[in-house]
Amino acid sequence: MSKNVFEIDKTNAKVEFNIIGDAFNPDIVTQKLKINPTEVWIKGEQIKGKDLYRKYTLWSISTEYEESLDINYQLKAILSVLTPKTCELLELKNTLDIEYRFCVVININNNENPAMYIDTGTIRFLNEITAEIDFDLYIYS
């Protein structure tokens, strides 16, 4: 994905694409999509350093945090990887009990609010694969 390029005091963002389910084999997703995940969790695994356990299985790819005043740059980076895999994503959704969720994480600094809109092409793709989108905003100054 992209490089981790930003100044800590600047507004920055990253986008994750998460496949979430109660119990599925993440290796099946990796093999089907031919994409190596950024992160994988298995339901029931202990969260490192905590007395907590994962409540679901996750397969995820993400950008790094980048200085950004328009989330569409990060969204397009993820979509450029996923859009050619639409058929595979639909097949996985039909065979596994999974959900698709995009998560946009924005750290706002110096009151520099990024553009937060979803273009029609992205909306079409989200609809086609039946994906949700989640926005996490962290305002620091």
N, C-alpha and C positions, 0 to 999 in steps of 0.2 A: 504494500500500500504506500502511503505517503510518508515523508520524513517528519520527524518530530521537530518542527521548526516554529518556534514562537518565543516571544519574551514573556516572562511570567506575569508582568504587569499589563499585558495587552489582552484584549478579548480573544479567546480561542475556543475551538470546537473540535469535536470528533463525532463520527457516526459509526454505530455498530449495527450489524445485521445478525439477529439472534434466531436460532431455531430452538424452540423450547418444547419439551414434552415430559410426560411422566416417566416413561421408560422406553428409550430407543437406543440403538447402538450408533454412537457418533461416527464410527468407522464406515458405516453404510453411507452416511451423508458425504463424508470425505471422498469415498470411492465413486459415488454417483456424480458428484459435482466436479471432481478432479480439482478441488481447491483445498489447500491446507488451512485449517482453522487457526485463528489467532488465540482462541481459548476454547477449552472443553471442560465441562463438569459432568459428573455422574450423580444422579439422585442418590442420597444417602452418604456420600463422601463427606468427611469432616472438612470444614473450612479451616485452612491453615492458620494456626495460632489462636483458634477460638474453640469454644465448646459448643459449636453450632454445626449443623449438618445441612447439606444441599437439599432443597425441597423439590427440585426438578433436575432433569438432564438438559444440558445446553451445549450447542455447537455454535460458534460465533466467529465472524470476521469483523475487523474494524480498521478504521484509519487511525493514525496517531493524532494527538492533539496538534492543531495547527492554528496559528494566528489567522483569524478570519472574521470578516464582517458580513459574510453571506454563507449560510449553511449549505447552499446548493453545491459549492465546490466539494465539500466532503461527501454529500449525498451522491454526486455524480461519480466520484471515485469508486464508491461501493457499487453503484448501479452499473458501471462499466464492466465490472466483474460478473455481476449476477444476471444482467439482461440476456446475455447469450445462453444462459442456463435455465431459461424459463421452462422449457419442456421437462427438464430434469427436476426442477423445483415442484412442478405440478405432479409429476409421478411420485416424488417423495411424499408429498402432502396426501396423495391418494392411498399410499401403502403404509405410512406410519401415522401414529396419533401425535401430530406435532402442530405447532403454531409458528408463524413467522412474525417477527417484530423488529422494526427498525427503532433504534434509540439514538436520538440526537442529544449530545451532552454539550452544553455551552457554559463556559466560565466567563462571566461578564466583569470586566475591569474598567475603571475610569468612565463609567456610564456609557461605554461604547456598545450599544445594542446592535447585534447583527440583524441583517435582513432574515426574516423567518417566514418564508412562503414556500409552498410546494407547487411546482409547475405541473401542467396537465399531463406531460409524459410520465412523470414520476407517479402521479395519481393513478394513471392507467395501469402502470406496472404493479403498484401496490394492490390495486383492485384485482388484477388478473391472478396474482398469486395469493390473494386473500391475506394480505399482511396488515398489521397494525403499525402505527407510528407513535412514538412516545418522545416527549421533550423534557429533558432535565435541565433546569436553569439554576446556576449558582451565581449569585450576585455578590461580588466582593467589594466593589466601590463604585 
